[in-house]
Amino acid sequence: MAACEKRRSAPAPATGSGLVEPVRAGVGGREPESEAEFLLQAGVTSMVREALLKVLEARPEEPVSFLASYFEKLVLSGPQGGAAADRHRQQQRLVRALWYVRLAHHSHRTAFHNNVSMAYECLSARGRRKKPGVNGRIYSELLRKICQDGEAPEEVVSSLLTKIQCRDHEAVPFDVFRYGVLSCVVLLEFVAKADTLYDILDDGSGMADKRVCHAVLGTLEDALGASDFSVPIRYLEAGSKLGPDCLALAMDKALLERKICSSMNREEFLKKATALFIAKVKPID
Amino acid sequence: MATRPAPCTVRSPVALQVGDVKTDLARPGVAVIDVALPPAQPLDLQEIVFKNSYTAFLTVRVQRRHPCDVGRASARKWVTCLWNHCLMPSPHTEAGSQDYFSLFRHQLLCDVDQVTAVRLILRQPSPVWLHFTLEELRLYPRGQQSLQTDFPSWLSHLAPQQQPENLHGGVPDPEKVSTEVQQLWVLTEMIRANQTAARIGRFDVSFQLALFIAHRGWPPVLGLLCGPACTEGAGCILGTGSICCHPELLPAGHAVRNAIKLLGKLLRVPGSGVLEVGNSHLP
């Protein structure tokens, strides 16, 4: 509750110090028109509006818990006493940025973009003396943290990170930041999808046939490398290559090959699949 | 279109009108478009393509040269090869008024070989439309189809030609596999489409340059190792005052050049300068 008090008092100085007193005194409720005024003064109106906007952007499955965590974060990120160490504050900013990134799924493009820019702003805020901006260290740390909460194997994550990480001293422009965050988020989803694919391929036995795995991944690679990036027709081409008919044919052909029947475990499959994805990620230079 | 239309000159339509064009209030219901073909090369007509513009009925007449008596003027005869072909089923309404039409050889009443001129007679009985004509008129010679023929095979055969008759027992459900693989594809395409042009502007050369000099001792051999991503291996250039401009470093080439010059001066290397080398020295 103490934090709430601080939060409430925060916007007040901006509107003029003369108004602060009546607002605090007005909590008891003196006149009907002062209620709306109070909400405005205390920043509740804009806060609630912001919260509603976030709900609309993210469209969470459970709005109540979403709002609960939203307000919780708001309390945590509120202005702290001067006693808090700089390191601690930075850590908090990181947590907040991470939370922003996770608010909306990346397929909600506008919402995701907004949230990423909020995260960027949040990270780039600095102390009074330091210049604002995001440096490579905090950017890389954010990426690592994003990747941690998925089920992506360590090896896969590190191979992506080496491509998009920045060095500690480097200043990270927003575009690079956005691309890096997006790559991590999409990688996590890619890994999850590839995992599901493996479940289908192994047919519940826990071990998928190596030849089939190779055939499927080969088809995917083929479709990805199909033709020139700018030509729209390649979407159709990829669609035809990845249709059930073509895949069935490829898998059938793979099974007919006279090779020793060996299996591919899940880790290996995920590694091979994500390698296709990571190859398309543009390295930072 | 994959093929080229025959070269011809399409004259502007001439309205058939009785009386003075300017003062007479009655609108003409017939117009004629003449198409002149190059006299030297008669055309074997395959297809007439045009876009309608409020013409209700079309009559086509062609001038043919009889193959057996070439050279005689009288051998050229006008024949009607299309008679009152309906373009607008109901002339007072819009239907068909701006459609594209394609008239093929087999739709015409007679042979259209050795054609030297074409005359299109346009009729519009309805007074509703102020003007009527044909647009984008093109004649295609025989032996060429206006259809595009260079479709990729996967587009013309949406289902693969060879259907697997009975799948091998162990094949996983292709429907499910396809769904998942397509999603993987979408995600990868998305990341490819989102690539940015923004750069950090990394440039590590000076550090490596210094290292290099330290290793060589006196007299200093100025050189430059490639960037960290160089796959050719270190030591691709070792010459006095020379510089290796790896493609990756090219944008920074100017800075490198200055650094080399400065170092050459500082260390008083005789004859130090910048020698640009391409990739040719690389193993």
Interface residues (C-beta under 8 A of the other chain):
Chain A: G136 C166 R167 E170 A171 V172 P173 F174 D175 V176 R178 Y179 L182 S183 V186 E189 F190 K193 A194 T196 L197 I200 L201 D203 D209 V212 V216 T219 L220 A223 L224 F229 I233 L236 E237 A238 G239 S240 K241 L242 G243 P244 D245 C246 L247 A248 L249 M251 D252 L255 L256 A273 L276 F277 K280 V281 K282 I284 D285
Chain B: P152 W154 L155 L158 A159 P160 Q162 Q163 P164 L167 H168 G170 V171 P172 D173 P174 E175 K176 V177 S178 E180 V181 Q182 Q183 L184 W185 L187 T188 E189 M190 I191 R192 N194 Q195 T196 A197 A198 R199 I200 R202 E248
